Amino acid sequence: LVVFLQDNLEVGVDALAWAFLPAGLVWAILPAYLGRLADRFGRKPLMILGLAMAAASSVVIPGLSSMAAFAAVWALQALCYAAGDPAEQALVADLTGEDQRGQAYGLYAMAADLGAAIGPLAGAWLYQAVSPRAPFVANAVVLAACAVVLAAWLRVPARQPAPVQPAAPGKGSPGEE
């Protein structure tokens, strides 16, 4: 991504650092708020929306002609991931029992980290072997395919409300002992 931006927008590293700042702020602040939306409206809709919007924004990046436009689109991508990531993590919790949750989160993190490792390698190869636009198109195809698979096949179980814990003795309503 950095090489693409330097090649196409002819900017220095300092300008690139500032262009990534809005996305970093979005990613730092919004996941907690968007996680509440996943609690309210469901995991699946936020995951699909995040993936679909990230796919669309990925296709747009190669056509950008200014750092300001890139900063805005990259912040949109961060918003997409900030919407999907908490929903994915909550879904892992929804689908696993307490005794399996740690292992399930570990597998989830491993899959995400493998993608983070393989993606840049594949992107670099596509950039050099096919075209500078190819990594963005490939990313969009993968994200869109994931959104379609989730929409078509993911069955999310109905969530059960959290059990109500009885109040500890002496901690109940005023007047109770």
C-alpha positions as CSV (number, residue, x, y, z in Angstrom):
1,L,0.0,0.0,0.0
2,V,2.7,2.4,0.9
3,V,4.7,1.7,-2.3
4,F,1.5,2.1,-4.3
5,L,0.8,5.5,-2.7
6,Q,4.4,6.7,-3.1
7,D,4.4,5.6,-6.8
8,N,1.0,7.0,-7.7
9,L,0.7,10.1,-5.5
10,E,4.4,11.0,-5.3
11,V,4.4,11.9,-1.6
12,G,6.9,11.6,1.2
13,V,6.7,9.3,4.1
14,D,5.7,12.1,6.4
15,A,2.6,12.8,4.3
16,L,1.8,9.1,4.4
17,A,2.0,9.0,8.1
18,W,-0.5,11.9,8.4
19,A,-2.8,10.2,5.9
20,F,-3.1,7.1,8.1
21,L,-3.9,9.1,11.2
22,P,-7.7,9.4,10.7
23,A,-8.0,5.6,10.1
24,G,-6.0,5.0,13.3
25,L,-8.3,7.2,15.3
26,V,-11.4,5.5,13.8
27,W,-10.0,2.1,14.7
28,A,-9.0,3.2,18.2
29,I,-12.4,4.8,19.1
30,L,-15.2,3.1,17.2
31,P,-15.1,-0.6,17.8
32,A,-16.6,-0.4,21.3
33,Y,-19.5,1.7,20.0
34,L,-20.0,-0.4,16.9
35,G,-19.9,-3.6,19.1
36,R,-23.0,-2.3,20.8
37,L,-24.7,-2.1,17.4
38,A,-23.8,-5.8,16.9
39,D,-25.4,-6.5,20.3
40,R,-28.5,-4.6,19.3
41,F,-29.0,-5.5,15.6
42,G,-27.1,-8.8,15.4
43,R,-23.6,-10.0,14.5
44,K,-24.3,-11.1,10.9
45,P,-25.6,-7.7,9.5
46,L,-22.6,-5.8,10.8
47,M,-20.2,-8.4,9.6
48,I,-21.7,-8.4,6.1
49,L,-22.0,-4.6,5.9
50,G,-18.4,-4.2,7.0
51,L,-17.1,-6.7,4.5
52,A,-19.2,-5.3,1.6
53,M,-18.2,-1.7,2.3
54,A,-14.6,-2.6,2.7
55,A,-14.7,-4.4,-0.6
56,A,-16.2,-1.4,-2.3
57,S,-13.7,1.0,-0.8
58,S,-10.8,-1.3,-1.8
59,V,-11.7,-1.0,-5.4
60,V,-11.7,2.8,-5.1
61,I,-8.2,3.2,-3.7
62,P,-6.2,2.8,-7.0
63,G,-8.2,5.6,-8.6
64,L,-7.5,8.1,-5.9
65,S,-5.5,11.2,-6.9
66,S,-4.9,12.9,-3.5
67,M,-3.7,12.1,-0.1
68,A,-6.9,13.7,1.4
69,A,-9.0,11.4,-0.7
70,F,-6.9,8.4,0.4
71,A,-7.2,9.5,4.1
72,A,-11.0,9.6,3.8
73,V,-11.3,6.2,2.1
74,W,-8.8,4.6,4.4
75,A,-10.8,5.9,7.4
76,L,-13.9,4.4,5.8
77,Q,-12.1,1.1,5.5
78,A,-11.2,1.4,9.2
79,L,-14.9,2.0,10.0
80,C,-15.8,-1.1,8.0
81,Y,-13.3,-3.2,10.0
82,A,-14.4,-1.5,13.3
83,A,-17.9,-2.6,12.5
84,G,-17.1,-6.2,11.6
85,D,-14.4,-7.1,14.1
86,P,-16.4,-6.7,17.4
87,A,-19.3,-8.6,15.7
88,E,-16.9,-11.4,14.7
89,Q,-15.4,-11.6,18.2
90,A,-18.9,-11.6,19.8
91,L,-20.0,-14.3,17.4
92,V,-17.1,-16.5,18.6
93,A,-18.3,-16.0,22.1
94,D,-21.9,-16.8,21.1
95,L,-20.9,-20.0,19.4
96,T,-18.7,-21.4,22.1
97,G,-19.1,-22.5,25.6
98,E,-16.9,-21.1,28.4
99,D,-14.7,-24.2,28.3
100,Q,-14.0,-23.8,24.6
101,R,-13.9,-20.0,24.3
102,G,-10.2,-19.5,24.9
103,Q,-9.3,-22.0,22.2
104,A,-11.9,-20.5,19.8
105,Y,-10.5,-17.0,20.3
106,G,-7.0,-18.4,19.7
107,L,-8.1,-20.0,16.4
108,Y,-9.9,-16.8,15.4
109,A,-6.8,-14.7,16.1
110,M,-4.6,-17.2,14.3
111,A,-6.8,-17.1,11.2
112,A,-6.8,-13.2,11.3
113,D,-3.0,-13.1,11.8
114,L,-2.3,-15.6,9.0
115,G,-4.4,-13.4,6.7
116,A,-2.3,-10.4,7.9
117,A,0.9,-12.2,7.1
118,I,-0.1,-13.8,3.8
119,G,-2.1,-10.8,2.4
120,P,0.9,-8.4,2.0
121,L,3.0,-11.1,0.5
122,A,0.3,-11.9,-2.1
123,G,-0.3,-8.2,-2.6
124,A,3.3,-7.5,-3.3
125,W,3.4,-10.4,-5.8
126,L,0.2,-9.2,-7.5
127,Y,1.6,-5.6,-7.6
128,Q,4.8,-6.7,-9.4
129,A,3.5,-9.6,-11.5
130,V,0.1,-8.3,-12.6
131,S,-0.4,-4.6,-12.0
132,P,-0.4,-2.0,-9.2
133,R,-4.2,-2.2,-9.2
134,A,-4.4,-6.0,-8.8
135,P,-3.9,-6.3,-5.0
136,F,-6.8,-3.9,-4.4
137,V,-9.1,-5.8,-6.8
138,A,-8.0,-9.1,-5.2
139,N,-8.7,-7.8,-1.7
140,A,-12.1,-6.6,-2.9
141,V,-12.9,-10.0,-4.4
142,V,-11.9,-11.8,-1.2
143,L,-13.9,-9.4,1.0
144,A,-17.0,-9.5,-1.2
145,A,-16.8,-13.3,-1.4
146,C,-16.7,-13.5,2.4
147,A,-19.7,-11.2,2.6
148,V,-21.7,-13.4,0.2
149,V,-20.7,-16.6,2.0
150,L,-21.8,-15.1,5.3
151,A,-25.1,-13.9,3.9
152,A,-25.8,-17.2,2.3
153,W,-24.6,-19.7,4.8
154,L,-24.0,-18.3,8.2
155,R,-26.7,-19.3,10.7
156,V,-26.4,-17.3,13.9
157,P,-28.1,-18.9,16.9
158,A,-30.6,-16.8,18.8
159,R,-28.7,-15.2,21.7
160,Q,-29.8,-16.1,25.2
161,P,-30.1,-13.2,27.7
162,A,-27.4,-13.2,30.3
163,P,-28.5,-15.1,33.5
164,V,-29.6,-12.8,36.3
165,Q,-27.3,-13.2,39.3
166,P,-29.0,-13.1,42.6
167,A,-28.0,-10.3,44.9
168,A,-25.5,-11.2,47.6
169,P,-26.9,-11.2,51.2
170,G,-27.2,-7.7,52.5
171,K,-26.8,-6.3,49.0
172,G,-30.4,-6.4,47.9
173,S,-33.0,-3.7,47.8
174,P,-33.1,-1.2,50.6
175,G,-34.9,-2.7,53.5
176,E,-34.0,-6.3,52.6
177,E,-31.8,-8.1,55.1
